Amino acid sequence: VQLQASGGGLVQAGGSLRLSCTVSESILSFSITAWYRQAPGKQREEVASITGGGSTQYIDSVKGRFTISKDNFKNVLYLQMTTLKPEDTAVYYCKARKVRPIVREYWGQGTLVTVSS
């Protein structure tokens, strides 16, 4: 399984970006897919997740600004980010998790988002 993240870049505060994560097999085969981020000097944190059925969760700091979604036909996971803040600057990673037949997790390579003030 391969995950390919893209869409990062440099944006001014208040701007928007959309991240994409292309999955090499059916995204429906994963129980949950998610976006994480890791800022310089900080631990990686989960930003948003979406289940196979479409239920979503977000960390408080991005609620109302970020939207996670997926295209089950194209096998792509998205993260629409709006009203970006300098503190959103980080490398963003996508992750996909299977639970059958055993629990396995797969990570994308990361894409850098830099928000300037």
MITI-903931 format. One record per atom (N, C-alpha, C, O): residue number from 1; residue in one letter; atom name; x, y, z. Coordinates in steps of 0.2 Angstrom, whole numbers, always signed. Layout:
N
+-----+------+------+-------+-------+-------+
|  nr | rest | atom |    px |    py |    pz |
+-----+------+------+-------+-------+-------+
| NUM |    a |   CA |     X |     Y |     Z |
...
+-----+------+------+-------+-------+-------+
//
This chain:
117
+-----+------+------+-------+-------+-------+
|  nr | rest | atom |    px |    py |    pz |
+-----+------+------+-------+-------+-------+
|   1 |    v |    N |    +4 |    -6 |    +0 |
|   1 |    v |   CA |    +0 |    +0 |    +0 |
|   1 |    v |    C |    +4 |    +6 |    +0 |
|   1 |    v |    O |    +9 |    +7 |    +4 |
|   2 |    q |    N |    +3 |   +11 |    -4 |
|   2 |    q |   CA |    +7 |   +17 |    -5 |
|   2 |    q |    C |    +2 |   +23 |    -4 |
|   2 |    q |    O |    -4 |   +23 |    -7 |
|   3 |    l |    N |    +4 |   +28 |    +0 |
|   3 |    l |   CA |    +0 |   +34 |    +0 |
|   3 |    l |    C |    +5 |   +40 |    -2 |
|   3 |    l |    O |   +10 |   +40 |    +0 |
|   4 |    q |    N |    +2 |   +44 |    -6 |
|   4 |    q |   CA |    +6 |   +50 |    -9 |
|   4 |    q |    C |    +2 |   +56 |    -8 |
|   4 |    q |    O |    -3 |   +58 |   -10 |
|   5 |    a |    N |    +5 |   +60 |    -3 |
|   5 |    a |   CA |    +3 |   +66 |    -1 |
|   5 |    a |    C |    +5 |   +72 |    -6 |
|   5 |    a |    O |   +11 |   +72 |    -8 |
|   6 |    s |    N |    +1 |   +77 |    -7 |
|   6 |    s |   CA |    +3 |   +83 |   -11 |
|   6 |    s |    C |    -1 |   +89 |    -9 |
|   6 |    s |    O |    -6 |   +88 |    -5 |
|   7 |    g |    N |    +0 |   +95 |   -12 |
|   7 |    g |   CA |    -4 |  +100 |   -11 |
|   7 |    g |    C |    -1 |  +106 |    -6 |
|   7 |    g |    O |    -4 |  +111 |    -5 |
|   8 |    g |    N |    +5 |  +104 |    -3 |
|   8 |    g |   CA |    +7 |  +109 |    +2 |
|   8 |    g |    C |   +11 |  +115 |    -2 |
|   8 |    g |    O |   +11 |  +114 |    -8 |
|   9 |    g |    N |   +12 |  +120 |    +2 |
|   9 |    g |   CA |   +16 |  +125 |    -1 |
|   9 |    g |    C |   +16 |  +131 |    +4 |
|   9 |    g |    O |   +15 |  +130 |   +10 |
|  10 |    l |    N |   +18 |  +137 |    +2 |
|  10 |    l |   CA |   +18 |  +143 |    +5 |
|  10 |    l |    C |   +12 |  +147 |    +4 |
|  10 |    l |    O |   +10 |  +149 |    -1 |
|  11 |    v |    N |    +9 |  +149 |   +10 |
|  11 |    v |   CA |    +3 |  +153 |    +9 |
|  11 |    v |    C |    +3 |  +159 |   +15 |
|  11 |    v |    O |    +6 |  +158 |   +20 |
|  12 |    q |    N |    +0 |  +164 |   +13 |
|  12 |    q |   CA |    -1 |  +170 |   +18 |
|  12 |    q |    C |    -6 |  +168 |   +24 |
|  12 |    q |    O |   -11 |  +164 |   +22 |
|  13 |    a |    N |    -6 |  +170 |   +29 |
|  13 |    a |   CA |   -11 |  +170 |   +34 |
|  13 |    a |    C |   -17 |  +172 |   +32 |
|  13 |    a |    O |   -18 |  +177 |   +28 |
|  14 |    g |    N |   -23 |  +168 |   +33 |
|  14 |    g |   CA |   -29 |  +169 |   +31 |
|  14 |    g |    C |   -31 |  +166 |   +24 |
|  14 |    g |    O |   -36 |  +165 |   +22 |
|  15 |    g |    N |   -26 |  +163 |   +21 |
|  15 |    g |   CA |   -26 |  +159 |   +15 |
|  15 |    g |    C |   -29 |  +152 |   +15 |
|  15 |    g |    O |   -30 |  +150 |   +21 |
|  16 |    s |    N |   -29 |  +149 |   +10 |
|  16 |    s |   CA |   -32 |  +142 |   +10 |
|  16 |    s |    C |   -27 |  +137 |    +6 |
|  16 |    s |    O |   -24 |  +140 |    +1 |
|  17 |    l |    N |   -27 |  +131 |    +7 |
|  17 |    l |   CA |   -24 |  +126 |    +4 |
|  17 |    l |    C |   -28 |  +120 |    +4 |
|  17 |    l |    O |   -32 |  +119 |    +9 |
|  18 |    r |    N |   -28 |  +115 |    -1 |
|  18 |    r |   CA |   -31 |  +109 |    -1 |
|  18 |    r |    C |   -25 |  +104 |    -2 |
|  18 |    r |    O |   -22 |  +103 |    -7 |
|  19 |    l |    N |   -25 |   +99 |    +3 |
|  19 |    l |   CA |   -20 |   +94 |    +3 |
|  19 |    l |    C |   -24 |   +88 |    +0 |
|  19 |    l |    O |   -30 |   +87 |    +1 |
|  20 |    s |    N |   -20 |   +84 |    -4 |
|  20 |    s |   CA |   -23 |   +77 |    -7 |
|  20 |    s |    C |   -18 |   +72 |    -5 |
|  20 |    s |    O |   -12 |   +72 |    -4 |
|  21 |    c |    N |   -21 |   +66 |    -4 |
|  21 |    c |   CA |   -17 |   +60 |    -2 |
|  21 |    c |    C |   -20 |   +54 |    -7 |
|  21 |    c |    O |   -26 |   +52 |    -6 |
|  22 |    t |    N |   -16 |   +52 |   -12 |
|  22 |    t |   CA |   -19 |   +47 |   -16 |
|  22 |    t |    C |   -17 |   +40 |   -13 |
|  22 |    t |    O |   -11 |   +39 |   -12 |
|  23 |    v |    N |   -21 |   +36 |   -13 |
|  23 |    v |   CA |   -20 |   +29 |   -10 |
|  23 |    v |    C |   -20 |   +24 |   -16 |
|  23 |    v |    O |   -24 |   +24 |   -20 |
|  24 |    s |    N |   -15 |   +19 |   -15 |
|  24 |    s |   CA |   -14 |   +15 |   -21 |
|  24 |    s |    C |   -19 |    +9 |   -21 |
|  24 |    s |    O |   -19 |    +5 |   -26 |
|  25 |    e |    N |   -24 |    +8 |   -16 |
|  25 |    e |   CA |   -29 |    +3 |   -17 |
|  25 |    e |    C |   -35 |    +6 |   -14 |
|  25 |    e |    O |   -35 |   +12 |   -12 |
|  26 |    s |    N |   -41 |    +3 |   -15 |
|  26 |    s |   CA |   -47 |    +5 |   -13 |
|  26 |    s |    C |   -47 |    +9 |    -6 |
|  26 |    s |    O |   -45 |    +5 |    -1 |
|  27 |    i |    N |   -49 |   +15 |    -6 |
|  27 |    i |   CA |   -49 |   +18 |    +1 |
|  27 |    i |    C |   -54 |   +15 |    +5 |
|  27 |    i |    O |   -54 |   +16 |   +12 |
|  28 |    l |    N |   -59 |   +12 |    +3 |
|  28 |    l |   CA |   -64 |    +9 |    +6 |
|  28 |    l |    C |   -62 |    +3 |   +10 |
|  28 |    l |    O |   -65 |    +0 |   +15 |
|  29 |    s |    N |   -56 |    +0 |    +9 |
|  29 |    s |   CA |   -53 |    -5 |   +12 |
|  29 |    s |    C |   -50 |    -3 |   +19 |
|  29 |    s |    O |   -48 |    -8 |   +23 |
|  30 |    f |    N |   -50 |    +3 |   +20 |
|  30 |    f |   CA |   -47 |    +6 |   +27 |
|  30 |    f |    C |   -53 |    +8 |   +31 |
|  30 |    f |    O |   -57 |   +11 |   +29 |
|  31 |    s |    N |   -52 |    +6 |   +38 |
|  31 |    s |   CA |   -57 |    +8 |   +43 |
|  31 |    s |    C |   -57 |   +15 |   +44 |
|  31 |    s |    O |   -62 |   +18 |   +46 |
|  32 |    i |    N |   -51 |   +18 |   +44 |
|  32 |    i |   CA |   -51 |   +25 |   +45 |
|  32 |    i |    C |   -45 |   +28 |   +41 |
|  32 |    i |    O |   -39 |   +25 |   +41 |
|  33 |    t |    N |   -45 |   +34 |   +39 |
|  33 |    t |   CA |   -40 |   +38 |   +36 |
|  33 |    t |    C |   -39 |   +45 |   +40 |
|  33 |    t |    O |   -44 |   +47 |   +42 |
|  34 |    a |    N |   -33 |   +47 |   +40 |
|  34 |    a |   CA |   -33 |   +53 |   +44 |
|  34 |    a |    C |   -27 |   +58 |   +41 |
|  34 |    a |    O |   -23 |   +55 |   +37 |
|  35 |    w |    N |   -27 |   +64 |   +43 |
|  35 |    w |   CA |   -21 |   +68 |   +42 |
|  35 |    w |    C |   -18 |   +70 |   +49 |
|  35 |    w |    O |   -21 |   +71 |   +54 |
|  36 |    y |    N |   -12 |   +70 |   +49 |
|  36 |    y |   CA |    -7 |   +72 |   +55 |
|  36 |    y |    C |    -3 |   +78 |   +53 |
|  36 |    y |    O |    -2 |   +79 |   +47 |
|  37 |    r |    N |    +0 |   +81 |   +58 |
|  37 |    r |   CA |    +5 |   +86 |   +56 |
|  37 |    r |    C |   +10 |   +86 |   +62 |
|  37 |    r |    O |    +9 |   +84 |   +67 |
|  38 |    q |    N |   +16 |   +88 |   +60 |
|  38 |    q |   CA |   +22 |   +89 |   +64 |
|  38 |    q |    C |   +25 |   +95 |   +63 |
|  38 |    q |    O |   +28 |   +96 |   +58 |
|  39 |    a |    N |   +25 |  +100 |   +68 |
|  39 |    a |   CA |   +28 |  +106 |   +67 |
|  39 |    a |    C |   +35 |  +105 |   +70 |
|  39 |    a |    O |   +36 |  +101 |   +74 |
|  40 |    p |    N |   +40 |  +110 |   +68 |
|  40 |    p |   CA |   +46 |  +110 |   +70 |
|  40 |    p |    C |   +47 |  +109 |   +78 |
|  40 |    p |    O |   +44 |  +114 |   +81 |
|  41 |    g |    N |   +50 |  +104 |   +81 |
|  41 |    g |   CA |   +51 |  +104 |   +88 |
|  41 |    g |    C |   +45 |  +101 |   +92 |
|  41 |    g |    O |   +46 |  +101 |   +98 |
|  42 |    k |    N |   +40 |   +99 |   +88 |
|  42 |    k |   CA |   +34 |   +97 |   +92 |
|  42 |    k |    C |   +33 |   +89 |   +89 |
|  42 |    k |    O |   +35 |   +87 |   +85 |
|  43 |    q |    N |   +29 |   +86 |   +93 |
|  43 |    q |   CA |   +27 |   +79 |   +92 |
|  43 |    q |    C |   +21 |   +79 |   +86 |
|  43 |    q |    O |   +18 |   +84 |   +85 |
|  44 |    r |    N |   +21 |   +74 |   +83 |
|  44 |    r |   CA |   +16 |   +73 |   +78 |
|  44 |    r |    C |    +9 |   +73 |   +81 |
|  44 |    r |    O |    +8 |   +69 |   +86 |
|  45 |    e |    N |    +4 |   +76 |   +78 |
|  45 |    e |   CA |    -2 |   +76 |   +81 |
|  45 |    e |    C |    -8 |   +75 |   +75 |
|  45 |    e |    O |    -7 |   +76 |   +70 |
|  46 |    e |    N |   -13 |   +71 |   +77 |
|  46 |    e |   CA |   -18 |   +70 |   +73 |
|  46 |    e |    C |   -22 |   +76 |   +72 |
|  46 |    e |    O |   -25 |   +79 |   +77 |
|  47 |    v |    N |   -24 |   +78 |   +66 |
|  47 |    v |   CA |   -27 |   +84 |   +64 |
|  47 |    v |    C |   -35 |   +83 |   +63 |
|  47 |    v |    O |   -39 |   +86 |   +66 |
|  48 |    a |    N |   -36 |   +78 |   +59 |
|  48 |    a |   CA |   -43 |   +76 |   +57 |
|  48 |    a |    C |   -43 |   +69 |   +55 |
|  48 |    a |    O |   -38 |   +66 |   +52 |
|  49 |    s |    N |   -49 |   +65 |   +56 |
|  49 |    s |   CA |   -49 |   +59 |   +53 |
|  49 |    s |    C |   -56 |   +58 |   +50 |
|  49 |    s |    O |   -61 |   +61 |   +52 |
|  50 |    i |    N |   -57 |   +52 |   +46 |
|  50 |    i |   CA |   -63 |   +51 |   +43 |
|  50 |    i |    C |   -64 |   +43 |   +43 |
|  50 |    i |    O |   -59 |   +40 |   +41 |
|  51 |    t |    N |   -69 |   +41 |   +45 |
|  51 |    t |   CA |   -70 |   +33 |   +45 |
|  51 |    t |    C |   -73 |   +31 |   +38 |
|  51 |    t |    O |   -74 |   +35 |   +34 |
|  52 |    g |    N |   -73 |   +25 |   +37 |
|  52 |    g |   CA |   -76 |   +22 |   +31 |
|  52 |    g |    C |   -83 |   +24 |   +29 |
|  52 |    g |    O |   -85 |   +25 |   +24 |
|  53 |    g |    N |   -87 |   +25 |   +35 |
|  53 |    g |   CA |   -93 |   +27 |   +34 |
|  53 |    g |    C |   -94 |   +35 |   +33 |
|  53 |    g |    O |  -100 |   +37 |   +32 |
|  54 |    g |    N |   -89 |   +39 |   +34 |
|  54 |    g |   CA |   -89 |   +46 |   +33 |
|  54 |    g |    C |   -89 |   +50 |   +39 |
|  54 |    g |    O |   -90 |   +56 |   +39 |
|  55 |    s |    N |   -89 |   +47 |   +45 |
|  55 |    s |   CA |   -89 |   +51 |   +51 |
|  55 |    s |    C |   -82 |   +54 |   +52 |
|  55 |    s |    O |   -77 |   +51 |   +51 |
|  56 |    t |    N |   -82 |   +61 |   +54 |
|  56 |    t |   CA |   -76 |   +65 |   +55 |
|  56 |    t |    C |   -75 |   +67 |   +62 |
|  56 |    t |    O |   -79 |   +68 |   +66 |
|  57 |    q |    N |   -69 |   +68 |   +63 |
|  57 |    q |   CA |   -66 |   +71 |   +70 |
|  57 |    q |    C |   -61 |   +76 |   +68 |
|  57 |    q |    O |   -57 |   +75 |   +63 |
|  58 |    y |    N |   -60 |   +81 |   +72 |
|  58 |    y |   CA |   -55 |   +86 |   +72 |
|  58 |    y |    C |   -52 |   +88 |   +78 |
|  58 |    y |    O |   -56 |   +88 |   +83 |
|  59 |    i |    N |   -46 |   +90 |   +78 |
|  59 |    i |   CA |   -44 |   +93 |   +84 |
|  59 |    i |    C |   -47 |  +100 |   +85 |
|  59 |    i |    O |   -49 |  +103 |   +80 |
|  60 |    d |    N |   -47 |  +103 |   +91 |
|  60 |    d |   CA |   -51 |  +109 |   +92 |
|  60 |    d |    C |   -48 |  +115 |   +89 |
|  60 |    d |    O |   -52 |  +119 |   +86 |
|  61 |    s |    N |   -41 |  +115 |   +88 |
|  61 |    s |   CA |   -38 |  +121 |   +85 |
|  61 |    s |    C |   -40 |  +122 |   +77 |
|  61 |    s |    O |   -38 |  +127 |   +74 |
|  62 |    v |    N |   -43 |  +117 |   +74 |
|  62 |    v |   CA |   -44 |  +117 |   +67 |
|  62 |    v |    C |   -52 |  +117 |   +65 |
|  62 |    v |    O |   -54 |  +117 |   +60 |
|  63 |    k |    N |   -55 |  +116 |   +71 |
|  63 |    k |   CA |   -63 |  +115 |   +69 |
|  63 |    k |    C |   -65 |  +121 |   +66 |
|  63 |    k |    O |   -64 |  +127 |   +69 |
|  64 |    g |    N |   -70 |  +121 |   +61 |
|  64 |    g |   CA |   -72 |  +126 |   +58 |
|  64 |    g |    C |   -68 |  +129 |   +53 |
|  64 |    g |    O |   -70 |  +134 |   +49 |
|  65 |    r |    N |   -62 |  +127 |   +52 |
|  65 |    r |   CA |   -57 |  +130 |   +47 |
|  65 |    r |    C |   -55 |  +124 |   +42 |
|  65 |    r |    O |   -54 |  +125 |   +36 |
|  66 |    f |    N |   -54 |  +118 |   +45 |
|  66 |    f |   CA |   -52 |  +112 |   +41 |
|  66 |    f |    C |   -58 |  +108 |   +39 |
|  66 |    f |    O |   -62 |  +107 |   +44 |
|  67 |    t |    N |   -58 |  +105 |   +33 |
|  67 |    t |   CA |   -63 |   +99 |   +32 |
|  67 |    t |    C |   -59 |   +93 |   +29 |
|  67 |    t |    O |   -56 |   +94 |   +24 |
|  68 |    i |    N |   -60 |   +88 |   +32 |
|  68 |    i |   CA |   -58 |   +81 |   +29 |
|  68 |    i |    C |   -63 |   +78 |   +25 |
|  68 |    i |    O |   -69 |   +78 |   +27 |
|  69 |    s |    N |   -61 |   +75 |   +19 |
|  69 |    s |   CA |   -66 |   +72 |   +15 |
|  69 |    s |    C |   -62 |   +67 |   +11 |
|  69 |    s |    O |   -56 |   +66 |   +11 |
|  70 |    k |    N |   -66 |   +62 |    +8 |
|  70 |    k |   CA |   -63 |   +57 |    +3 |
|  70 |    k |    C |   -67 |   +56 |    -3 |
|  70 |    k |    O |   -73 |   +56 |    -2 |
|  71 |    d |    N |   -63 |   +54 |    -8 |
|  71 |    d |   CA |   -67 |   +52 |   -14 |
|  71 |    d |    C |   -66 |   +44 |   -15 |
|  71 |    d |    O |   -60 |   +42 |   -16 |
|  72 |    n |    N |   -71 |   +41 |   -14 |
|  72 |    n |   CA |   -71 |   +33 |   -14 |
|  72 |    n |    C |   -70 |   +30 |   -20 |
|  72 |    n |    O |   -68 |   +25 |   -21 |
|  73 |    f |    N |   -71 |   +34 |   -26 |
|  73 |    f |   CA |   -70 |   +32 |   -32 |
|  73 |    f |    C |   -63 |   +33 |   -35 |
|  73 |    f |    O |   -60 |   +29 |   -38 |
|  74 |    k |    N |   -60 |   +39 |   -33 |
|  74 |    k |   CA |   -53 |   +41 |   -35 |
|  74 |    k |    C |   -48 |   +38 |   -30 |
|  74 |    k |    O |   -42 |   +39 |   -31 |
|  75 |    n |    N |   -51 |   +36 |   -24 |
|  75 |    n |   CA |   -46 |   +34 |   -19 |
|  75 |    n |    C |   -41 |   +39 |   -16 |
|  75 |    n |    O |   -35 |   +38 |   -16 |
|  76 |    v |    N |   -44 |   +45 |   -15 |
|  76 |    v |   CA |   -41 |   +51 |   -13 |
|  76 |    v |    C |   -44 |   +54 |    -7 |
|  76 |    v |    O |   -50 |   +54 |    -6 |
|  77 |    l |    N |   -39 |   +55 |    -2 |
|  77 |    l |   CA |   -41 |   +58 |    +4 |
|  77 |    l |    C |   -39 |   +66 |    +4 |
|  77 |    l |    O |   -34 |   +67 |    +1 |
|  78 |    y |    N |   -43 |   +70 |    +6 |
|  78 |    y |   CA |   -42 |   +77 |    +6 |
|  78 |    y |    C |   -42 |   +81 |   +12 |
|  78 |    y |    O |   -45 |   +78 |   +17 |
|  79 |    l |    N |   -39 |   +86 |   +13 |
|  79 |    l |   CA |   -39 |   +91 |   +18 |
|  79 |    l |    C |   -40 |   +98 |   +16 |
|  79 |    l |    O |   -35 |  +101 |   +13 |
|  80 |    q |    N |   -46 |  +101 |   +16 |
|  80 |    q |   CA |   -47 |  +108 |   +14 |
|  80 |    q |    C |   -45 |  +112 |   +20 |
|  80 |    q |    O |   -48 |  +111 |   +25 |
|  81 |    m |    N |   -40 |  +116 |   +19 |
|  81 |    m |   CA |   -38 |  +121 |   +25 |
|  81 |    m |    C |   -40 |  +128 |   +23 |
|  81 |    m |    O |   -37 |  +130 |   +18 |
|  82 |    t |    N |   -44 |  +131 |   +27 |
|  82 |    t |   CA |   -45 |  +138 |   +26 |
|  82 |    t |    C |   -43 |  +143 |   +32 |
|  82 |    t |    O |   -42 |  +140 |   +37 |
|  83 |    t |    N |   -43 |  +149 |   +31 |
|  83 |    t |   CA |   -41 |  +154 |   +37 |
|  83 |    t |    C |   -35 |  +151 |   +40 |
|  83 |    t |    O |   -35 |  +151 |   +46 |
|  84 |    l |    N |   -30 |  +150 |   +36 |
|  84 |    l |   CA |   -24 |  +147 |   +39 |
|  84 |    l |    C |   -20 |  +152 |   +43 |
|  84 |    l |    O |   -20 |  +158 |   +42 |
|  85 |    k |    N |   -17 |  +149 |   +49 |
|  85 |    k |   CA |   -13 |  +153 |   +53 |
|  85 |    k |    C |    -6 |  +151 |   +53 |
|  85 |    k |    O |    -4 |  +145 |   +52 |
|  86 |    p |    N |    -2 |  +155 |   +56 |
|  86 |    p |   CA |    +6 |  +153 |   +56 |
|  86 |    p |    C |    +7 |  +147 |   +60 |
|  86 |    p |    O |   +11 |  +143 |   +59 |
|  87 |    e |    N |    +3 |  +146 |   +65 |
|  87 |    e |   CA |    +3 |  +140 |   +69 |
|  87 |    e |    C |    +1 |  +134 |   +66 |
|  87 |    e |    O |    +2 |  +128 |   +69 |
|  88 |    d |    N |    -2 |  +134 |   +60 |
|  88 |    d |   CA |    -3 |  +128 |   +56 |
|  88 |    d |    C |    +3 |  +126 |   +52 |
|  88 |    d |    O |    +3 |  +121 |   +49 |
|  89 |    t |    N |    +8 |  +130 |   +52 |
|  89 |    t |   CA |   +14 |  +128 |   +49 |
|  89 |    t |    C |   +17 |  +121 |   +51 |
|  89 |    t |    O |   +18 |  +120 |   +57 |
|  90 |    a |    N |   +18 |  +116 |   +47 |
|  90 |    a |   CA |   +20 |  +110 |   +49 |
|  90 |    a |    C |   +21 |  +105 |   +42 |
|  90 |    a |    O |   +19 |  +107 |   +37 |
|  91 |    v |    N |   +24 |  +100 |   +43 |
|  91 |    v |   CA |   +23 |   +94 |   +38 |
|  91 |    v |    C |   +17 |   +90 |   +40 |
|  91 |    v |    O |   +16 |   +88 |   +45 |
|  92 |    y |    N |   +13 |   +90 |   +34 |
|  92 |    y |   CA |    +7 |   +86 |   +35 |
|  92 |    y |    C |    +7 |   +79 |   +32 |
|  92 |    y |    O |   +10 |   +78 |   +26 |
|  93 |    y |    N |    +5 |   +74 |   +36 |
|  93 |    y |   CA |    +5 |   +67 |   +34 |
|  93 |    y |    C |    -2 |   +64 |   +33 |
|  93 |    y |    O |    -6 |   +66 |   +37 |
|  94 |    c |    N |    -3 |   +60 |   +28 |
|  94 |    c |   CA |    -9 |   +56 |   +28 |
|  94 |    c |    C |    -8 |   +49 |   +31 |
|  94 |    c |    O |    -2 |   +46 |   +30 |
|  95 |    k |    N |   -13 |   +46 |   +34 |
|  95 |    k |   CA |   -12 |   +39 |   +37 |
|  95 |    k |    C |   -18 |   +35 |   +35 |
|  95 |    k |    O |   -24 |   +38 |   +35 |
|  96 |    a |    N |   -17 |   +29 |   +34 |
|  96 |    a |   CA |   -23 |   +24 |   +33 |
|  96 |    a |    C |   -22 |   +18 |   +37 |
|  96 |    a |    O |   -17 |   +16 |   +38 |
|  97 |    r |    N |   -28 |   +16 |   +40 |
|  97 |    r |   CA |   -28 |   +11 |   +45 |
|  97 |    r |    C |   -32 |    +5 |   +43 |
|  97 |    r |    O |   -38 |    +6 |   +42 |
|  98 |    k |    N |   -30 |    -1 |   +43 |
|  98 |    k |   CA |   -34 |    -7 |   +42 |
|  98 |    k |    C |   -34 |   -10 |   +48 |
|  98 |    k |    O |   -30 |   -10 |   +53 |
|  99 |    v |    N |   -40 |   -14 |   +49 |
|  99 |    v |   CA |   -41 |   -18 |   +55 |
|  99 |    v |    C |   -41 |   -25 |   +54 |
|  99 |    v |    O |   -41 |   -30 |   +58 |
| 100 |    r |    N |   -42 |   -27 |   +48 |
| 100 |    r |   CA |   -43 |   -34 |   +46 |
| 100 |    r |    C |   -38 |   -36 |   +40 |
| 100 |    r |    O |   -38 |   -32 |   +35 |
| 101 |    p |    N |   -35 |   -42 |   +40 |
| 101 |    p |   CA |   -35 |   -47 |   +45 |
| 101 |    p |    C |   -32 |   -45 |   +51 |
| 101 |    p |    O |   -33 |   -48 |   +57 |
| 102 |    i |    N |   -27 |   -40 |   +51 |
| 102 |    i |   CA |   -23 |   -38 |   +57 |
| 102 |    i |    C |   -23 |   -30 |   +57 |
| 102 |    i |    O |   -24 |   -28 |   +51 |
| 103 |    v |    N |   -22 |   -27 |   +62 |
| 103 |    v |   CA |   -21 |   -20 |   +62 |
| 103 |    v |    C |   -15 |   -18 |   +59 |
| 103 |    v |    O |    -9 |   -20 |   +61 |
| 104 |    r |    N |   -15 |   -14 |   +53 |
| 104 |    r |   CA |    -9 |   -11 |   +50 |
| 104 |    r |    C |   -11 |    -4 |   +48 |
| 104 |    r |    O |   -16 |    -2 |   +47 |
| 105 |    e |    N |    -5 |    +0 |   +49 |
| 105 |    e |   CA |    -6 |    +7 |   +47 |
| 105 |    e |    C |    -1 |    +9 |   +42 |
| 105 |    e |    O |    +5 |    +6 |   +42 |
| 106 |    y |    N |    -3 |   +13 |   +37 |
| 106 |    y |   CA |    +1 |   +16 |   +32 |
| 106 |    y |    C |    +2 |   +23 |   +32 |
| 106 |    y |    O |    -3 |   +27 |   +33 |
| 107 |    w |    N |    +8 |   +26 |   +30 |
| 107 |    w |   CA |    +9 |   +33 |   +30 |
| 107 |    w |    C |   +11 |   +35 |   +24 |
| 107 |    w |    O |   +15 |   +32 |   +20 |
| 108 |    g |    N |    +9 |   +42 |   +22 |
| 108 |    g |   CA |   +12 |   +45 |   +16 |
| 108 |    g |    C |   +18 |   +48 |   +18 |
| 108 |    g |    O |   +20 |   +48 |   +24 |
| 109 |    q |    N |   +21 |   +52 |   +13 |
| 109 |    q |   CA |   +28 |   +54 |   +14 |
| 109 |    q |    C |   +28 |   +61 |   +17 |
| 109 |    q |    O |   +33 |   +64 |   +19 |
| 110 |    g |    N |   +22 |   +65 |   +18 |
| 110 |    g |   CA |   +22 |   +71 |   +21 |
| 110 |    g |    C |   +23 |   +77 |   +15 |
| 110 |    g |    O |   +26 |   +76 |   +10 |
| 111 |    t |    N |   +19 |   +82 |   +17 |
| 111 |    t |   CA |   +19 |   +88 |   +12 |
| 111 |    t |    C |   +20 |   +94 |   +17 |
| 111 |    t |    O |   +16 |   +95 |   +22 |
| 112 |    l |    N |   +24 |   +99 |   +15 |
| 112 |    l |   CA |   +25 |  +104 |   +20 |
| 112 |    l |    C |   +21 |  +110 |   +18 |
| 112 |    l |    O |   +20 |  +112 |   +13 |
| 113 |    v |    N |   +18 |  +113 |   +24 |
| 113 |    v |   CA |   +13 |  +118 |   +23 |
| 113 |    v |    C |   +17 |  +124 |   +27 |
| 113 |    v |    O |   +18 |  +123 |   +33 |
| 114 |    t |    N |   +18 |  +130 |   +24 |
| 114 |    t |   CA |   +21 |  +135 |   +28 |
| 114 |    t |    C |   +16 |  +141 |   +27 |
| 114 |    t |    O |   +14 |  +143 |   +22 |
| 115 |    v |    N |   +14 |  +144 |   +33 |
| 115 |    v |   CA |    +9 |  +150 |   +33 |
| 115 |    v |    C |   +13 |  +156 |   +36 |
| 115 |    v |    O |   +16 |  +156 |   +41 |
| 116 |    s |    N |   +14 |  +161 |   +32 |
| 116 |    s |   CA |   +17 |  +167 |   +34 |
| 116 |    s |    C |   +13 |  +172 |   +37 |
| 116 |    s |    O |    +7 |  +172 |   +35 |
| 117 |    s |    N |   +15 |  +176 |   +41 |
| 117 |    s |   CA |   +11 |  +181 |   +45 |
| 117 |    s |    C |   +11 |  +187 |   +41 |
| 117 |    s |    O |    +8 |  +192 |   +43 |
+-----+------+------+-------+-------+-------+
//
